[in-house]
Amino acid sequence: MARIDEIPPEILGVVFEIGIHASGIRSLVPLLLVCRNWRDIANSTPRLWGIIAASKQSSPASLEKQIAKAKASPLSLTIENIAQNRKFKVVMERLRSLSENWVNLQVGTDFLAGLHLADLHSLRNLTLSNTQRFTDDSQEFFSRSNTPALQSQLQYFEALTLPKQWIIDFLGPSLLFLRIVGNFQAHSQNPKLNTGKADIGNTWSYLSRARNAITIELENITHYSESFIRPPPTIHLQHLTNLRLKKVRNWPLLLSVIAAPSLQLLSIDQSDNSNRTSHPRWQYWNHYWHHIPTQNDEFAAASLFSQWSNPKFLPPSLHTLELLECLEVDDIPYFVRWLARLPNLVRLVIQDSENALGKAADTSTDGNLFKALSSPQIWGIPGENQPTWLCPSLMILYIDAQQEIMDLIPIAQARGGRVVSFVPNFVPPARLRRITAHLCVTGEQKDIDKFRLMVDETFCICISCELHIERTSASSCTRGFSSDLYFRLNF
């Protein structure tokens, strides 16, 4: 085993760099006291000092010393609401003069004042937030439109509550990660800076420009239009692997023009934050969210599932699907038929507080998801005339709905339970490894015990588990976690 003083300087430099990114430049101070070798490595590695985080608690003198030690190395800057602070005026001007060295940037739009997009030659990662409430310098910043150098470099872009004019020209074919976050700010003294509502045509423009993106995340975007918008031609996102939408209004219409054949993870989250709904401020926003007038609500999720069943739009490699509070009763039959075309789906997460699954199962045989998962059927797929399993690769099932344990037992039994009666000559589906659902309040102890024998792991999300610990062991219960939190912890 190598001694600590035998670690190559290059590796130590990378370790120091990771520590500074995680905890700031102050994390380097105790490392300088370990030994002379470590101190020499830190002082002779300018890129370590180029990781600069400036906030109101920072010392201008210390920042200036850090900039001097960084020399001409690549700079990673995090500027927290001090760009216009007189105390930091000299430091900010010094950092702006080094714009050609910027590689990673997490700043507000006011920090870019006086610069041009063409000045950012080396920028690869950008997180930009809207800090100009009453002014708009975007026209000056983007005045030089010929910026091929930037478009060949920028790979990561987060736009936080930015208007269109601060987003569109940052997008290009080099972009691999795109995250756009809107807000519910319905009024602003400057209409150009009002991001409380968004034209869905703008979002289509963003996606078409980020045609090589691997991950796209959209959040808190209120799409609306006073008149019907004709969808653009199909937007082909050939490399898109991960797509996450959270609180995006009119999401079915938005996705209706997207073809992402390589998609592996799709998350649609329309759930409200239960911790906020009791506050008067958030009660207003929840009302605002559900009552914005729009002419495009008629494009329901059912239409999207039907369209995405077409081979031109179908994502056959999809392995993770998360749908939180975004299904209506009329969507379920189309949703089930779409699932029949996803042979590689491994994780299925559904949150359905409105009981759309249960109502659809009671009114339509085609809309009974529980029955569809428990036995092979003929799904009407062209060229397939024999019964097949729905989602034959499914291994993890999370359902937060108003179903009973008796709805889930046939699924567990058919997908790996001890009592299995497969149709002869049929290849069985993958063994179901984990089921998370409401168990304790919907079944007797004997039903729960039977259920646990069929699946490797069972988790209950009932609040009753807190009151009846003897029914569900603490290690097997999510104790009322939301599906979003549970998904992040376990997946």
N, C-alpha and C positions, 0 to 999 in steps of 0.2 A: 504494500500500500504506500502510495506516494505521500511524502510529507507536505504540509501546507506551503512551505517555502519552495517546494519544487513545482508548484502550479505555474504553468507558462503565463507570462505577462498578458498575452492576448486574451486568455480565458478570464483572468482576473479583471481585465478591463471590461469585458462583457458583463461579468457579474456585478461590477460596480455600476455599470450603466443601467442594468435592470433595477437595482436598488434605488437609484436616483429617480428613475421614471415612476417608481412606486411610492417613494416617500420624500422626494425632494432632495435638494443639494445638501441639506443638513445631515442626511444619512451617511454622507461621505466623511464627516468630521471624525467619528470614532474609528473609522477604518484607517485614517491617516495616523492614528496613534498606535496601531498594532506593531508596525516595524518600519524601518527606513525603506525597505524594498517596496512595501505597499504605498508609502508616501511618495516615493519617486515615480511609481507607476501612475498614480493619480495625477500628479503634477505634470507629467509628461504626456498625458492623454487629453488633448484639448476638447475632444468631442464630449467628454464627461461634463465639462464646465459649460458646454453649449446647450445643456438641458436647463432651461431657465423658466422658473415659475414665479410670476410677479403678482402680488396681491397688496391690499392695503396694509398688511402687516409686514411687508418686505421693507428692507432698508435700501434706499437709493445708492448709498455708498457701496454696500455689499454687492448689489446688482452690477454696478460699474466695474468692480474688481472681477466679478465672474465673467463679464463680457470680455474683459482684457485677457483673462486666462483662456477663454475659448478661442482667441485668435481668429483664424479664418476657417474654423471647422464648421460643419453643418450645424444649424441651430434648430432646436425644438423649443418652441415658445408657448407658454400658457399665460395669458394676460387676463386678469380678473377685474374688470370694471375700473381700471385706473388709467386708461389710455389718455383721458382728458384731465387727469389730476395734475395740478401745477407742481406738486411735490415731485412727481416722476417725469416732468417734462423733458429734462436732459436725457434721462435713460431711454424714454420712448423714442426720442429723435435718433439716438444712437442705434437702437434696434431697427428702426425703419431704414436707416442708411445701410444696414446689412441685409436687406431683403433678398439679395441674390443668394444668400446662404441659407435661407429658410427651407427646411425640409418638412418639419411637422409644426402645425400651427393650430392653436386653440384660442381664438380671440373673438372680439366683437367687431362689428363693422366700423366703429369709430376708430379702431386701431389702424385701419387701412386708409384713413384720410390722408390725402396728399400723394398716395401711391397710384400705380397703374397695374393692371393685370399683367402687362408685359414685363413688369419688374420681377415677377415671381418665377424665376427661371428653374429653380430646383425643387419647388414645392411638390411633395408627394401626398401628404396627409393634411386635410383641412377640416376643422370644426369651426363653423362660423355662426355666430348668434347675432340677433338684431338688437343693437344698442343705440340706434339713432331713431328716436321717437318723433322728432319734430323736423329733422333734416334728411336729405337724401343725396348722398355723394356717389351713388352707383354710376351715374352717367359719366362723371369724371374718371372714376376708377376703370370703367370699361371703354374709355374713349378710344383706345388703340385696339381695334378689333382683331388685328392680325396677331394671334397668340399661339402659333403651332407649338412653340417650345413648352408651354404649360400643359397643353392638351396631351403631349406625349409623356408627361411625368405624373400628373395628378391621378392617384389611384383610389384614394379614400376621401369621401366628402360627406360631411354632416351639415345640413342646413337647419338651423334651429330658429323657428318663427321668422323666417325671411320672406320678403315679397319676391315676386317673380324676377324682378330686375337684378336681384342679388343672387339668383340661382342659375339661370339658364346658361350663362356664358362660362360657368365653371364645368359644365358637363361636356364630356367628350368620349371618344372610343377607348381611351386608356383607363377609364374609371372601372374599378372592380367592386367597390362598395359604395352604396348610396343610401343615405338616411335623411328623410325630410320630415320635420316635425312642425306642425302648425299649432295654432292655439285657438281659444274661444274669444279673442278680443274683438268684440263686435263693433267698437267705435274707436276712432283715432282722429286726432286733429289734422293729420296728414293722410288723405285717402290712399296715397301711393304706398304708405307703410302699413296699411291695415291688412293683417293676415288672418283675421278672424273667419273669413270665408274664402273659398277658392273655386275658381272655374275649373271644371274637370278637364277642359281642354288643355290647361296649363300642365296638369299632371301627366297627361298623355305626351305632351311635348318633352317633359323631363325624361320619361321612360324611353322615348324614341332616341334621345341623344345618348343615353347610357346603355347602348345596345350590347355592350360586352360585359356588363355588370354580372357578378357572381351572386352578390347578396344585395337585396333591396328591402328597405324598411320604411314604411309610411305610418305616421302617427298623428292623431288629432287634426285631421284634415276634413273640413266641412265642405264637401262638394255640393254645389248648387248651381242652378241656371234659371234665369227668368224665362227663357225660351228653350225649346228642344235643341240639343246639340247633335249634329250628325257625327257619329263616330268616325275617326280617321281610318285609313287602311290598317291592316293587321300589323301590330308591332311585334317583330320577331326578336325575342331575347334568347338566343341560342345557348348562351352560357349560364343563364340564370339557374342557380341551384337552391337558394333560400329566398323565400318571399314572406314577409311578415307585414300584416296590416293591423293596426290597432286604432279603434275609434275613427275609422275612415268611412264617411257617409257616402252612400251610393257605390259601395265597393263592387257589387255585381256588374254594374255598367262599366266601371273602371277596368275590371279584368276581362271584360267581354272582347276586347280588341288585342289581348296579349296571347301570344303563342310561345310557351316556354317548354320545349320538349325535354330539357334536361332537369326540370324542377324536381327536387328531392324533398324539400320541406316547405309546407304551406301552412301559415298560421293566420287565421282571421279572428280577431278579438273585438267584439262589440259590447263587451260587458262593462257595466258601471262599477266604479270603485266604491264598494260598500262603506269604506271608512270615511267617505266624503259626502255621502248623500244626506246625512243628517245636518250638515252645516248649511245655513241659509244661502251662503254664496254659491255652494255647489248645487243646491236645489234649483237655483236660477239657471245655472248652466245645464243641468240635466233637462230642464224644461226647454231651454233654448236648443239643445241638441236634437230633441225629438220633434220640434215643431218648426223647423226651418222649411219654408215652402220650396218645392222643387217639382219640376215637370218630368223627372226621370225615374220616379219611384216605381213605375210600372215594369221596369226591367228587374225582375226579381231573381233571387238566387236559383230558382228552378230553371230559368232561361239560361243562366250561366252553366249549370251542371249539364244541361242538354247540349249546349254548344261545345263545352269542353269534353264531351263524349266523342266528338268528331275527331278522327285521327289527326287532323291538322292542328288541333289545339290540345289533344290529350297528352298529359305528362306521365308516360308509362313508368318512369323511374321513381315516382313519388313514394317515399317510405314513411314520412311523418306528416300527419294531417291533424291540425288543431282547429276546431270550430267552436268558438265561445259566444253564445247568445246571438247567433246569426242565422238560425234556421226557423222557418215558418212551417206550418202544417202542410201547405201545398208544395213545399220544396222537397219533402221527404222522399216521395216516390222517385223523383228525378235524381236525388242524392244517392239513393240505393243503387239505381241503375248505373250511375257514374262510378260508384265504388266497385261495381262488377268489372270495370275496365282498368282496375288498378291492381295488377297481380303482385306487385312488390311492396304493397303497403304493410308496414310492420307496426307502426304506432298510430292509434286512432284515439283522439281526445275530443270529447263532446261535452259542452256545458249547455244545459237546456232547462232553465228555470221556468219557462213558459209551457213545458211539457208538450212541445210539438211532436216529439217522438211517440209519446203515449197516445195523443189524439190521432195521429196519422195511423198508428197500429189499429185503433178501434174503428176507423172509418174506411180503411183501404188495405187490401191484402198486399198490394204492391208497395205500400208504405210502412210495412212492419219490419223495421231494421233488426229487431231481436230474432224474428223468425228467419230472416234472410241470412243471418250469421250462423244459424244453428243447423242448416241443412243445404245441400246442393240444389240448385234450381237452374232453369233455362232463362237466361237474361236477355235474350233477343239480340245478341251480338252477331253481326253478319259473319257467316261462315262457321258458327258454332251452334250445333243442333242438339248437343248433349248437355245434361245438367252439369254445372260446375260450381265450385265453392266461391262464395263471396270473400274477397281478400284472403286468398289461401296462405299468404305469408304472415298474417296478423299474429303478433306475439304479445302486444301490450294494448290493453283496452281500458280506457278511462271514460266513464259515463256518469256525469253529474246531472241526473234527471229524476223524474218522479216514477221511475220504474220500480218493480219489486224483485226480490231475489229469485222468485220463480220464473221471471223473464230471462234471467241470466244463467240459471242452471242448465237449460238445454244447450246454450252456447258453450259453457265449460265442458259439458259432457261430450259434445260432438267434436271438440277441438282439444282432446287430450285427456279427458277424464278416464277413470278406471272402467266405466261401463260405456263402451263405444260401439255403436252399431252402424258402421259405414255401409254405404251402398256397394254391392260387389263390383269389382273391377274399377273402383275409383281410388285415385291416390288421395290419401287423407291430407287435410290442411296442416300447416305447421302447428306445433303444440303451443297453446296459449300459456304464456309464462306468468302474466300478471293481469289481474282484473282489479280495478278500483271503482267502487260504486257505493250507493247507500245499501247497506246490508243489514245492520242490526235492527232497525225499526221496521223492516219489511219482511222479516222471516223469523221462524222459530229457531231455537238453538240447534235442533236436529238438521234443519235446512242449512244453517251456517256451517255446521260440521261436515255435512255432505259436500257442500260447495268447496270447502277448503281442501278436501281430498282430491279434487279434480284439477286444481290449478296450483302451480308452484308457489305463487305469492298472491295473497288477497289483502286488499286494503279497504278499510271502511272510511267514508268521509262524513258519516252521520255525527251530528252533535251529541247524539245519545251515547256515543262511545265514551264520552267524558263521564257519563252518569252510570254506565254499566261496563266497567272495565273488565268484569269477569267474562263478558261475551267476546271481547276483542282485545288481544294482548296489546300492550302499549307500543311494541315494536312493529305491529302490523296495522297501525291506525294513523292516518294523516291528521287526526284530531281537528277536523274542521278547516283544514287549509283550503284556500282557493285553488282552483285547478291550475291557474297560471303559476302560483308559487310551487305547487306540487310538481308541475311539469319541469320547472327549472331545477328543483332539488333532486329529482329522480331520473331525469332524462339527460 
